Amino acid sequence: MRRLKQSSSTVGTGVNTFTIDSLPEPGNIHSWSTYCRETYHLRPPSLPHGVPWQDGLKYARTDPSQIVSSDNITVTLIDGYPKARHHYLIVPKTVELNSIAEATRQHLPLLQHMHQQAKKLAEKVGQNEEVNFCIGYHAVPSMKLLHLHIISDDFDSQRIKKPHHWNIFNTDFFIKSHEALETIQRCDRIQIDELKYNDILRFPTACNICDEKVDFSALCSHRRSHDNRAYLHAIGWI
């Protein structure tokens, strides 16, 4: 297995921080996120005393123990509470935006760079296993720093504990990155009605593959059945 090459673009000194181009081909492993954590000792977020959890990403982007890669503009993190087998975040390195609702045309170069970095990361992971990614922003994020989600569509995670954990990624609450770029280019900003989007979180849960309405208690096993069927089809058993 090829080791990571340390990049000249680092956060801090004497730490493992890398560009996406230098990230590994980890081979036949269940989760690239797990690989990064185990190999480079990345840990779930632990905030200093007195730092509100909503500000966690502002701290994480400067914490070498949580960074996967970085360049002069953005920092890539593994989500501390992943909602799928693969779940990453890209945040701006210095720009202070709380959410995609605050972005305007002047921020398009940053947003386009984040989008390209996300696609590059998804392609990198996709070289080693069949995985589909969703790339986008939460309309009303819980964390204050602008962050772009790169998340696999299996949503196979013990952290999917409540219906809204599913709906924040599988309804219009999740604004796709390319749609955000198009809207900001056309209208200068995205108009967010917080009441409308918070109502979406209370929608009945539906499978993201077949659109069938499925009770949340059975949703994870239902979703997994699609993966099992796809695998059996791929090896010619059905």
Backbone torsions as a table, in degrees:
resi	resn	phi	psi	omega
1	MET	NA	132.3	-177.6
2	ARG	-73.3	132.4	177.0
3	ARG	-78.3	156.3	175.9
4	LEU	-71.5	144.5	174.1
5	LYS	-99.8	130.2	-178.2
6	GLN	-68.4	137.4	-178.0
7	SER	-90.3	157.8	174.4
8	SER	-75.0	-17.4	177.4
9	SER	-90.5	100.4	-176.5
10	THR	-126.0	158.2	172.9
11	VAL	-107.4	119.1	-174.0
12	GLY	79.4	-166.5	-179.2
13	THR	-132.1	148.8	176.9
14	GLY	67.1	28.6	-178.7
15	VAL	-126.9	161.4	178.2
16	ASN	-84.3	98.0	175.2
17	THR	-130.3	134.5	-167.5
18	PHE	-137.0	158.5	170.3
19	THR	-83.1	158.6	179.8
20	ILE	-61.0	-34.8	180.0
21	ASP	-61.1	-26.6	-176.6
22	SER	-96.8	3.3	179.9
23	LEU	-68.2	159.1	-167.3
24	PRO	-80.5	165.0	163.1
25	GLU	-102.3	95.1	-169.0
26	PRO	-76.7	-1.1	176.2
27	GLY	77.4	-149.8	-173.9
28	ASN	-85.8	80.1	177.2
29	ILE	-123.5	156.1	-175.7
30	HIS	-69.6	-40.2	-174.4
31	SER	-143.7	122.2	176.6
32	TRP	-63.8	-34.0	177.0
33	SER	-59.9	-46.2	178.8
34	THR	-62.3	-41.0	178.2
35	TYR	-56.8	-48.2	-179.3
36	CYS	-62.6	-42.3	-178.7
37	ARG	-64.3	-45.5	-175.9
38	GLU	-71.7	-37.6	-175.9
39	THR	-77.0	-39.2	-174.6
40	TYR	-112.9	15.0	171.5
41	HIS	56.7	35.1	174.1
42	LEU	-71.7	139.3	-175.4
43	ARG	-121.5	157.6	173.7
44	PRO	-59.4	156.3	-174.3
45	PRO	-61.6	138.7	175.0
46	SER	-136.5	107.9	-173.0
47	LEU	-87.8	147.9	174.2
48	PRO	-60.9	154.7	179.6
49	HIS	-56.5	131.7	176.8
50	GLY	92.6	-8.8	178.8
51	VAL	-85.0	118.6	179.5
52	PRO	-61.8	144.2	-177.7
53	TRP	-61.4	-27.2	179.0
54	GLN	-64.4	-22.4	179.5
55	ASP	-95.4	11.9	-174.8
56	GLY	-57.7	-37.3	-177.9
57	LEU	-71.3	-31.6	177.4
58	LYS	-63.7	-33.5	176.3
59	TYR	-77.5	-43.0	-175.2
60	ALA	-60.7	-35.4	-176.1
61	ARG	-68.1	-11.0	176.8
62	THR	-115.0	4.7	-178.4
63	ASP	-97.7	106.7	-176.0
64	PRO	-55.7	-26.9	-176.8
65	SER	-73.7	-10.7	-177.8
66	GLN	-113.7	-1.6	-173.4
67	ILE	-94.0	132.5	175.1
68	VAL	-92.5	-46.4	-179.6
69	SER	-154.5	164.4	178.4
70	SER	-158.3	160.8	169.9
71	ASP	-139.1	-162.1	-176.8
72	ASN	-73.7	-13.5	-173.1
73	ILE	-114.9	-37.1	-172.4
74	THR	-132.8	164.6	174.1
75	VAL	-128.1	135.2	177.9
76	THR	-106.0	128.6	-178.5
77	LEU	-121.4	154.5	164.7
78	ILE	-85.9	130.4	179.9
79	ASP	-58.1	129.9	-178.4
80	GLY	-67.7	-20.7	179.8
81	TYR	-131.3	68.9	-170.4
82	PRO	-62.5	138.6	179.9
83	LYS	-104.1	13.8	178.4
84	ALA	-161.4	175.8	179.1
85	ARG	-61.6	-33.8	176.3
86	HIS	-125.4	122.8	179.9
87	HIS	-149.8	112.6	-176.6
88	TYR	-125.4	160.3	177.1
89	LEU	-130.5	139.6	171.4
90	ILE	-115.7	126.7	-178.3
91	VAL	-124.7	153.3	175.7
92	PRO	-69.2	146.8	-176.3
93	LYS	-75.9	-35.8	-176.5
94	THR	-132.4	-27.6	-176.6
95	VAL	-65.0	135.3	-178.8
96	GLU	-103.6	92.6	171.9
97	LEU	-123.6	136.0	-179.6
98	ASN	-81.4	-30.4	-175.5
99	SER	-160.5	172.1	179.0
100	ILE	-66.4	-23.4	179.0
101	ALA	-66.0	-22.4	-179.7
102	GLU	-88.2	-10.6	-176.8
103	ALA	-76.5	142.2	176.5
104	THR	-128.9	-176.2	-178.3
105	ARG	-56.7	-32.4	-178.8
106	GLN	-64.9	-18.5	179.6
107	HIS	-95.1	0.9	-177.2
108	LEU	-57.5	-40.5	177.5
109	PRO	-58.2	-40.6	176.8
110	LEU	-64.5	-48.8	-177.8
111	LEU	-63.7	-37.9	177.9
112	GLN	-66.5	-38.1	177.6
113	HIS	-66.1	-42.7	177.3
114	MET	-60.5	-41.6	179.4
115	HIS	-62.8	-44.8	-179.9
116	GLN	-65.5	-39.6	177.6
117	GLN	-64.0	-38.6	178.4
118	ALA	-64.1	-45.0	178.5
119	LYS	-62.4	-40.0	-180.0
120	LYS	-64.3	-41.5	178.1
121	LEU	-65.0	-44.0	179.2
122	ALA	-61.5	-41.1	178.4
123	GLU	-65.5	-37.4	179.9
124	LYS	-62.8	-47.4	178.8
125	VAL	-65.7	-38.4	-177.4
126	GLY	-67.2	-13.0	176.9
127	GLN	-69.6	-19.7	-171.4
128	ASN	-113.6	-16.3	178.5
129	GLU	-158.6	153.7	178.1
130	GLU	-75.7	115.6	-178.3
131	VAL	-152.2	136.4	176.0
132	ASN	-104.6	137.5	-177.1
133	PHE	-114.3	146.4	168.8
134	CYS	-106.4	131.8	-177.2
135	ILE	-123.8	117.1	-178.0
136	GLY	-178.9	-175.0	-176.2
137	TYR	-118.7	149.8	169.6
138	HIS	-79.2	136.2	-179.0
139	ALA	-61.8	-41.9	178.4
140	VAL	-126.7	85.6	-174.8
141	PRO	-72.3	153.7	177.6
142	SER	-86.4	-24.9	178.6
143	MET	-96.9	147.2	-169.7
144	LYS	-78.3	-31.4	-176.1
145	LEU	-82.6	135.4	174.6
146	LEU	-49.7	128.5	178.6
147	HIS	-147.2	137.3	-179.7
148	LEU	-101.1	123.2	179.2
149	HIS	-84.1	135.9	167.7
150	ILE	-122.1	104.9	-170.3
151	ILE	-135.1	135.9	179.1
152	SER	-73.4	147.9	-171.1
153	ASP	-84.8	11.8	174.5
154	ASP	-74.9	-31.3	-177.7
155	PHE	48.1	39.9	-179.6
156	ASP	-94.4	90.3	-175.4
157	SER	-153.7	140.4	175.8
158	GLN	-69.1	-9.9	179.7
159	ARG	-88.6	-0.4	168.5
160	ILE	-83.6	83.6	-172.1
161	LYS	-102.3	-20.9	-175.2
162	LYS	-135.7	156.5	-179.1
163	PRO	-53.7	-37.6	-176.9
164	HIS	-69.6	-22.8	174.9
165	HIS	-63.5	-30.7	176.6
166	TRP	-79.9	-45.9	-172.5
167	ASN	-69.6	-24.6	179.4
168	ILE	-67.5	-16.2	178.2
169	PHE	-112.7	-16.3	-170.8
170	ASN	-122.1	26.4	173.6
171	THR	-139.2	-175.2	177.5
172	ASP	-67.1	-7.1	174.2
173	PHE	-61.3	-27.1	178.7
174	PHE	-94.2	109.1	-177.4
175	ILE	-91.4	114.8	-178.0
176	LYS	-61.9	142.7	-174.3
177	SER	-58.8	-45.3	-177.1
178	HIS	-66.9	-32.0	177.0
179	GLU	-71.1	-36.0	176.7
180	ALA	-62.8	-43.5	178.8
181	LEU	-61.2	-44.7	-178.8
182	GLU	-64.3	-41.7	-178.4
183	THR	-67.0	-43.2	-179.3
184	ILE	-67.3	-37.6	177.5
185	GLN	-62.7	-38.5	-175.4
186	ARG	-84.1	-38.8	-169.2
187	CYS	-118.5	1.0	-179.0
188	ASP	80.1	-31.7	177.1
189	ARG	-159.0	165.8	176.9
190	ILE	-95.3	124.6	178.3
191	GLN	-82.8	119.4	-177.3
192	ILE	-111.6	118.7	173.1
193	ASP	-96.3	101.4	-173.3
194	GLU	-60.9	-38.3	179.3
195	LEU	-62.5	-42.4	179.6
196	LYS	-62.3	-47.0	-176.4
197	TYR	-71.4	-33.7	177.2
198	ASN	-69.3	-30.0	174.1
199	ASP	-64.7	-35.0	-179.8
200	ILE	-58.7	-33.4	-178.4
201	LEU	-64.1	-19.3	-179.9
202	ARG	-94.1	2.5	177.9
203	PHE	-62.0	152.3	171.7
204	PRO	-60.2	143.9	-179.4
205	THR	-75.7	143.7	-179.7
206	ALA	-135.5	146.1	178.8
207	CYS	-62.2	136.4	-179.5
208	ASN	-83.6	0.8	176.9
209	ILE	-104.9	-50.9	-175.0
210	CYS	-107.6	-4.8	179.2
211	ASP	69.1	6.0	178.4
212	GLU	-67.6	136.2	174.3
213	LYS	-70.4	122.0	-176.0
214	VAL	-130.7	131.3	176.9
215	ASP	-57.5	140.7	-174.3
216	PHE	-57.0	-34.5	-177.9
217	SER	-62.3	-25.8	-178.8
218	ALA	-108.4	2.0	-170.1
219	LEU	-66.6	-44.6	-176.0
220	CYS	-64.3	-43.1	179.0
221	SER	-68.2	-36.8	176.4
222	HIS	-61.7	-46.5	-179.5
223	ARG	-63.6	-39.4	-179.3
224	ARG	-65.6	-29.8	-179.8
225	SER	-63.7	-31.1	176.8
226	HIS	-66.1	-40.8	178.0
227	ASP	-64.3	-41.1	-179.9
228	ASN	-64.2	-41.5	-179.8
229	ARG	-66.5	-40.8	178.4
230	ALA	-62.8	-38.7	179.4
231	TYR	-66.1	-46.0	179.8
232	LEU	-62.1	-37.0	177.3
233	HIS	-66.1	-40.3	-178.0
234	ALA	-64.2	-33.8	-178.9
235	ILE	-94.2	5.7	172.2
236	GLY	84.0	16.3	-179.2
237	TRP	-85.7	-18.8	176.1
238	ILE	-136.4	NA	NA
